[in-house]
Amino acid sequence: MAERGPGPAQITGLILAGGEGRRMGGQDKGLLLLHGRPLAAHALERLAPQVGQVLMSANRHAGAYAALGVPVLEDCLPGFLGPLAGLLTGLQACGTDWLLSVPCDSPALVPDLAARLATALGQAPEARVALVEGPDEERGGWRLHPALALMHRSLAAPLAQALAAGERRLGQWLGSQPHVRVRFDRAEDALMLANANTPEALAALADRWNARVAPP
């Protein structure tokens, strides 16, 4: 029988909100509002029931993020090195064997995100990462959403080495580790995979949210 993979108590959640928000005109994406609440608050509300603890990766406005009630981590490396630096900080800080990362601009997390990734890891014991894969609406086929990933804390050391060597590409690095890809192609997954990384994308997400998700 295949193992079930890590349970919620073995997983720490990490909301990645440490970027410069360049495609948002420099605004802090996690604090942009959707139905009157920060994107990061929506992500936190949906992530917290799936894990034992949640951490917030943020390099600006620490007080605003701390007001959401979770520990806030500034990147351990200076210079806004991207999401890999946030992952490294989270891996070093988490007190569990597994870390589930989610981007702050994907607020509509499905309630079984952690469970589906954990199940895939239980069926692939050699894997150190479970990566979310969704339909590519523009080009067809499938594409990775590497910021949505469940990974083992043992990746901290090789990630630190990769960053020191100049690696900055999240999907490239995670995909180079022993991993399993998990397809998220249910109707309810689509809203989660429609992240809000530009003003236009945020407006489109709000419209889709109105149609499919009742505001809290």
C-alpha positions in Angstrom: 0.0 0.0 0.0 1.3 3.5 -0.9 2.1 5.8 2.0 -0.2 8.7 2.5 2.5 11.3 2.7 2.9 14.0 5.3 -0.1 15.1 7.3 -1.0 18.7 8.3 1.0 18.6 11.5 4.2 17.7 9.5 3.8 20.7 7.1 4.6 24.4 7.6 2.9 26.8 5.2 4.8 29.7 3.6 3.1 32.6 1.9 5.5 34.2 -0.6 5.0 38.0 -0.4 8.6 39.2 -0.6 8.8 40.5 -4.1 9.2 44.0 -5.5 5.9 43.9 -7.3 7.4 45.3 -10.5 4.5 44.3 -12.7 2.2 46.0 -10.1 4.1 49.3 -10.4 6.1 48.6 -7.3 3.1 48.0 -5.1 3.3 45.3 -2.4 1.1 42.6 -4.0 0.2 40.8 -0.8 -1.4 43.9 0.6 -3.5 44.8 -2.5 -7.2 44.4 -1.8 -9.6 41.9 -3.1 -13.1 42.4 -1.8 -11.8 44.7 0.9 -9.1 42.3 2.2 -5.4 41.9 1.4 -4.6 39.2 -1.0 -2.3 37.7 1.6 -5.2 37.5 4.1 -7.3 35.5 1.6 -4.3 33.1 1.1 -3.8 32.8 4.8 -7.4 32.0 5.5 -7.3 29.1 3.0 -3.8 27.8 3.8 -4.0 27.8 7.6 -6.5 24.8 8.0 -4.2 22.7 5.8 -1.0 23.0 7.8 0.4 23.1 11.3 1.8 26.6 11.1 1.9 29.4 8.6 4.9 31.8 8.0 4.9 34.9 5.9 7.8 35.8 3.6 7.9 39.6 3.3 10.6 42.1 2.7 8.5 45.3 3.1 5.6 46.4 5.4 6.4 43.8 8.0 4.0 45.4 10.5 1.0 45.1 8.0 1.8 41.5 7.5 2.4 40.8 11.2 -1.1 42.2 11.8 -2.5 39.1 10.0 -1.3 37.1 13.0 1.6 35.0 11.7 5.4 35.2 11.9 6.9 37.4 9.2 10.3 36.4 7.7 12.6 38.8 5.8 14.8 37.1 3.3 18.0 35.8 4.8 19.9 37.1 1.7 19.8 40.8 0.8 18.9 42.4 -2.5 15.5 41.0 -3.5 16.8 37.8 -5.0 13.3 36.5 -5.8 11.2 33.6 -4.5 14.1 31.2 -4.2 15.4 33.5 -1.4 12.1 33.4 0.3 12.0 29.6 0.1 15.4 29.3 1.6 14.4 31.5 4.5 11.3 29.5 5.0 13.1 26.1 4.8 15.6 27.3 7.4 12.9 28.6 9.7 10.3 25.9 9.5 10.0 23.5 12.4 8.5 20.6 10.4 9.9 18.3 7.8 7.9 19.7 5.0 7.2 23.3 3.7 4.2 24.2 1.5 4.8 27.4 -0.4 2.1 29.5 -2.0 2.2 32.9 -3.7 0.4 35.8 -2.1 -1.2 36.6 -5.5 -3.0 33.3 -5.7 -5.6 33.9 -3.0 -8.2 31.3 -4.0 -6.3 28.3 -2.7 -8.3 25.0 -2.8 -8.9 23.4 0.5 -7.2 20.1 -0.5 -4.0 21.6 -2.0 -1.8 20.2 0.8 -3.5 16.8 0.8 -3.2 16.3 -2.9 0.4 17.2 -3.0 1.1 15.1 0.1 -0.6 12.1 -1.4 1.6 12.4 -4.5 4.7 12.4 -2.3 3.5 9.3 -0.5 3.2 7.5 -3.8 6.7 8.7 -4.9 8.9 8.3 -1.9 12.1 9.3 -3.7 10.6 12.8 -4.5 11.6 15.7 -2.4 9.2 18.1 -4.0 5.6 18.0 -5.3 4.9 20.6 -7.9 1.5 21.9 -9.1 0.9 21.5 -12.8 -2.1 23.1 -14.5 -3.6 23.5 -18.0 -1.8 26.1 -20.1 -4.8 28.1 -21.4 -2.7 30.1 -23.9 -0.4 27.5 -25.5 -2.2 24.3 -24.7 -0.7 21.4 -22.8 0.5 21.8 -19.2 2.6 24.3 -17.3 4.1 24.3 -13.9 3.1 26.8 -11.1 6.3 26.4 -9.2 5.4 28.8 -6.4 2.8 26.2 -5.4 5.0 23.4 -4.1 5.4 21.1 -1.2 9.1 20.4 -0.4 11.3 18.7 2.2 13.4 20.8 4.5 16.5 18.9 3.4 16.5 21.1 0.3 17.7 24.1 2.3 21.4 23.2 1.9 21.4 22.6 -1.9 19.2 25.7 -2.4 21.7 27.9 -0.5 24.4 26.6 -2.8 22.3 27.3 -5.9 21.6 30.8 -4.8 25.3 31.4 -4.1 26.0 30.2 -7.6 23.6 32.7 -9.1 20.5 30.6 -9.6 17.3 32.7 -9.5 14.7 30.7 -11.5 12.2 29.1 -9.2 10.8 26.5 -11.6 14.1 25.7 -13.0 15.6 24.9 -9.6 12.7 23.0 -8.1 12.3 21.0 -11.3 15.9 19.9 -11.1 15.3 18.3 -7.7 13.8 14.8 -7.3 10.1 15.7 -7.8 6.6 14.7 -8.7 4.2 16.7 -10.8 0.6 16.8 -9.7 -2.1 17.9 -12.1 -4.7 20.4 -10.9 -7.3 20.3 -13.6 -10.6 20.3 -11.7 -13.0 23.2 -12.3 -12.4 24.5 -8.8 -8.6 24.6 -9.4 -8.8 27.2 -12.1 -9.4 30.2 -9.8 -6.4 29.2 -7.7 -4.1 29.0 -10.7 -5.3 32.5 -12.0 -2.8 34.6 -10.0 -3.0 38.3 -9.8 0.5 39.5 -10.8 -0.6 42.6 -12.9 -3.4 45.2 -12.3 -5.3 43.6 -15.3 -4.9 40.1 -13.9 -6.2 41.3 -10.4 -9.2 42.9 -12.0 -9.9 39.7 -14.0 -9.5 37.6 -10.9 -12.0 39.8 -9.0 -14.5 39.2 -11.8 -14.0 35.5 -11.7 -14.1 35.5 -7.9 -17.5 37.2 -8.1 -18.8 34.5 -10.4 -17.5 31.5 -8.5 -16.6 32.4 -4.9 -18.8 34.1 -2.4 -16.9 36.8 -0.6 -16.3 36.0 3.1 
